[in-house]
Amino acid sequence: MSDYSPAVQQAFRDWNERRAYLDNGRNYRVRPEAATPTHRPSGRIAPWNKEVKRLFADSGEFHRAAKAARRLEPHRFEAYYTLTEICQHCDGGQYADCHTAGKGGANVQR
């Protein structure tokens, strides 16, 4: 991840923390707080929008790079994913809610 500029590293963090999204005009936006299955606040155009669009051929390439960054440096994202993993088996409920209730955990999405 250190091969990228600080702006792109922030883009990876925002994307992996579910704060960034791609709007209908193909601009990246950053929410003031992370999206949840029931709450998706809108946000301003990301300060790193132009740099990411210039550096990556398309949104899929950026998304793959962000996912790879999460795999290479999981310590940067672990706290977030520990709290917000989505469990498929409880129909999209929060991982912590489902698994503290003792409902299992074989079908966790990351």
ZIRAFEN-V948983 format. One record per helix or strand of 2 or more residues. SS is the DSSP state (A for helix, B for strand). FROM is the first residue (numbers start at 1). TO is the last residue. Records with the same first field share a line. If there is no record, write none. Layout:
BEGIN
SS = FROM-TO ; FROM-TO
END
This chain:
BEGIN
A = 6-16 ; 49-55 ; 59-72 ; 74-76 ; 78-84 ; 88-90 ; 95-100
B = 20-22 ; 28-31 ; 43-45 ; 86-87 ; 108-109
END
